[in-house]
């Protein structure tokens, strides 16, 4: 029996809505449509108190490679940067924002 990681749309509905809105504002409509279905596969392991980042796919071994791009969003507070590989969000970097729990 396989156990899929939880969807961020179920775990963090407010963050999910914010990400969708911010992506639409940047014209990233395809990414926005995918956000509710992203799965939290692993938390960032840096242990910095200001970091609430997480992976939505297994972390890469080294760098993401040539098909990687960063999408910096403009939230009201803190920073949100998405690592996108081949059109899919792989990592959500969340810095200097309140806890997600």
N, C-alpha and C positions, 0 to 999 in steps of 0.2 A: 504494500500500500504506500503510495507516494504522498508526501505531505508538502504542500506548496506554502511558501512564505506568505504572510498576510499582505493584503493590498494596502497601500498608503491611503487610499480613499476611505477605507474602513477605519484605519488607525488614527488618521489625522485629517478629518474632514475640513477643518478651517484652512490648514496649510494647503490641502489639495485644491480648494477653491481659489486661494490666493495664487498658487502656481498657474492654474488655468487662466486666470485673469491676466497675470503678468505676461504669460506666453502669448496670449491673444494681442496684448498691447504691443508686443514686439513683432507681430505678424507671423508667429510660429504656431499656426493653427493645427498642424498635424501633431506636433509635440503636445500641444494643449489637450487634444483629444485623447492622448495616451495616458495622461497623468493619473486619472482615477484607477487605472488598471495596473499601474506600476506596483511591484512587490518589494517590500523591504527585505533584502536578502542578507544584509550585514551592516552593522553600525561601523562608522569610522573608528579605528582603534587608537587614534592619537591621544585620547584622554585629556585634551585641552578643555577647560571649563567653558570656553566660548564656542566650542564646536558641537553642532548637533547634526552633522553630516551622516549620510548613509548611502549604501550601494543598492541599486535596483537590479543588478546583475552580478554575477561573480566578479570579484576584483581582477584586474589584469595582472599578469606576471610581468612587471615592469611598466613601460609606457603603453598608452592606448594604441598608438600607431597612426598611420597616415589618414585614416578615415575618421579621425577624432576632431571634434570642434567644441569650443566652450560657448555657452550661451549665458551671458551675464544679465541678470534681471534687476529691476529697480524697485525693490520693496520699500515700504515706508520706513522700516528700521532694519539694521543689519545688512548682511550680504547674502545673496542666493546666486550660485553659479552652477550651471548644469554641464556635466560632461556628456556629450552626445556622440555615439559611435554608430555609423551607418544608419542614421535617422532615428536611433533609439536612445532614450535617456538611460545612462548607465550609473550615474552618480549624481547625488544632489548635495551640493556643498552649502551648508547653512552655518553662517558665522555671526556672532554677536546678536543673537536673538533669544527670546525666552524659550524655556524648555518646551519640548513637543509633547510631553506626557500629560 
